Structure formats: structure tokens, C-alpha cells
Amino acid sequence: MEEILAKIKNLPGVLGVYLIDPEGDLLYVNSNLDNPPMDLSLLFASLKGYFSQVLELTKLGKFVDTFIDGSVGRILFSNLKNDNILVVVASNISNFGLIKFEISNAIGALEASL
């Protein structure tokens, strides 16, 4: 798992990679951010819960993935089949397409190892 997720972290502009369970417990973290990883993991899990509720209430299906663009960076959320959440934090100088590609590869590899 560490090798799979480290590949994402090593991409230019990626600031942090978090794998968390639905309750916000950290399963993996590799981050350059100053924020305490546990604090962020709880916030990420909470946001994913809100995203899921909105999708269910509007009958738009189950949460798959989303990204949030900020003025200097973005956060990408992806849901795994076991409901764990892969979160990647990246600066705006990052290659969004390449990150999405590597996230897709990582999810495939992680789900194959379950």
C-alpha cells in the first residue's frame, strides 16, 4: 500500500496523500502540510459524509469522487469500494490529469489487494 500511494505523493505539486476510513481514522498519510494529519482526516471524512448525503437526497447516486478547487490548490476525494477515502492535496501547479490517472491506478491496485 505504501509504495502505491507514495507514487502519487512523488508527483510534482502533490502536497499530501491520505487514506482514511469512513470514520476518519488514518490508514496512511504522507504529507508536507503543517496541519495535524488526524485533524485533517476527520475533516475529510466529514466532508465525504456531507457529499454522500447530498447525492443521496438528490437521488444522484453514490459518492464516487470530487475535487475542490481553492485559489492556490485543490483537494481530490475518491471513494474506494470498501468505503475508505483516498484524499490528495495538491498545489495549482500540479498536473491535474496526471494526478487523476495515478489516483485511478492506485485505487485499482488497492482494491485488488483487499
N, C-alpha and C positions, 0 to 999 in steps of 0.2 A: 504494500500500500504506500509506504513512504516514498519508494522510488517512482511510482506512478504520479503521485502528487507533487513531488519535487520537480518533475519535468515542467509542470505548469508554473511553479514558483520561479523557475530559472528563465522564463520568458521575459524579454525586455519590458519594463514598465509594470510588471506584476509586483504588488506590494505585500500581498498576503494570500494564503490559501488556508481555508478552514474546512474541516469535515466535522459535522456535528449531528447528533441525533435529534429527533423531533422535540425533545425536552430542553435542548440547548447544551447538553454535555459534550465537551470537546473529545473527539476521537483522534484528531490530528490537527496540528497547527504548524505553519511555517510562515512567519510574518515579520516584516520590518516596521510595522506600525507601533507607535508608542502606547497605544491603548492596551489595557489588560485583556488578553485573549478570552478569558472566561466572561468578562463583561460583554464583549462583542458577540460571543457565541450565543449568549442569552438573548441579546437584541436581534440577532439574525434569525433565531428560531421563532421569536415573537413575530417578526415581520413576515416570515413564511406562513405562520398561522393566520395572520390577517389576510395575506394574499389568497390563501386557500379558502377562507370564509367568504371573501368577495366573489371568488369564482363559483363557489357552491351556491351562494344566494342568488346569483345572476344566472345560474344554470349554464355556465360556460365550461363545465368540466372540472377535472382535477388539475392542481398546480403542476406544471412541468418545469418551467424556468422563467426567469425575468431578469432584467437589469435595470439599475437605477443610475442615471447619469447625473453627476454633480458638475460643478463649474471647473474642477481640476482633476476629477477622477470618476470612476464608475465601480459599481458593485454588481457582480453577476451571481445569481442564485440558480442552482439546479437541484432538482429533486431526484433521488435515486429510488429504485423500485422498493427498497426496504424503508422508505421514508426518511432516510438520512439526507442531509442537505450539504451540498458542496457549494462553498462561497469563495469567490475570487474577488479580491480588491485590487484595482489597477489604476494607474495614472492615465490621463488622457493621451499621453504619448505612446501608449501601448497599441499593439496591432489587435484590434477587436476580433477580426476574422480568425486570426491565428489562435487567439485565446479560446474562442468558441470551438474551434476544431480540436484543440488539445483537451478541452473540457469534455467534449463528446467522446474522444478516445479514452480518457481517464474513467468516465462513467461506465463505458463498455467493459474496461478491464476490471474495475472494482466490482461490478455486478457479476461478472464471470467468476470472480473469486469468492462470491458469497455461498 
